[in-house]
């Protein structure tokens, strides 16, 4: 599957089959994540690969009851390390660049997963404090996104897209 096809096929999947994600596929997805661009090539991120069911259940609870996080065989929690960006870029690195960088990594996770036949969902609605507690994150690591990954048990149709967003100058 080429890049444009992966972009257009990607959907937010909220139903997963229970089969595990093979290690080779997971490594390919994670290698795509770390290939994302980052300001100054600082790479201010960390990726927690959560396979253990009890932890996925706790993450689903931290995400206000989004149980599909628990149902997927894997959940990748993408964490920003703002201090890494702040050392070079100050407040803008702390508050913006590290978030942009992790967002680019999340998009790569979504597209690589789609290309390999997996479903995903970009989850941003969660209690950061709860995720920090569940994963026992070190001070200075900020959870930015959770991405459940697994073989889809549904095929959501494409969602409508606004076309009035282009400004040609």
Residue, then its C-alpha position, 0 to 999 in steps of 0.5 A: x500500500x502506498x502512502x496516499x492509499x494509507x492516508x485515505x484508508x485510515x479510519x478510527x477503529x473502535x472494535x478489535x479482534x483479539x488476535x495479537x500483533x506480531x512483534x515484527x509488525x509492532x517493530x515496523x510500526x514503532x520504527x515508523x513512529x521514530x522516523x517522524x520529524x521533530x524540531x531540531x531532531x530532538x525526538x522528545x518522545x517515548x513510546x510505552x507499548x502496553x500489552x498487559x490486559x490489566x494495564x489496558x483496562x486501567x488506561x481505558x478507565x483513565x480515558x473516561x471509559x473508552x473500553x475499546x482501548x482495553x479490547x485492542x491487543x496493544x495500546x501505544x501510549x505516546x509521551x512527550x518529554x517537554x524539557x528536552x525541547x525546552x533546553x533548545x527552544x525555551x517556552x516554545x519548545x516546552x509548550x508547542x514543539x514537543x507536542x507537534x513532534x509527538x503528533x507527527x509520531x502518532x500520525x506515522x503510527x496510524x499510517x504504518x498500522x493502516x498499511x500493515x492491515x491494523x486498525x487504530x484510533x487516536x485517543x486524546x481524551x484522558x486524564x493525564x494524571x491517571x495515565x501517569x499513575x497507571x504507567x508510573x511515568x517518571x516526572x517530566x514525561x507527559x502522556x499526549x496520546x493513546x493509540x490502540x492497535x489491532x486487527x479491526x473487527x469493523x470497517x467504518x465508512x469514510x467520514x465527511x471532510x470539509x473542503x472549504x479549508x483551502x486558501x489559495x494565495 
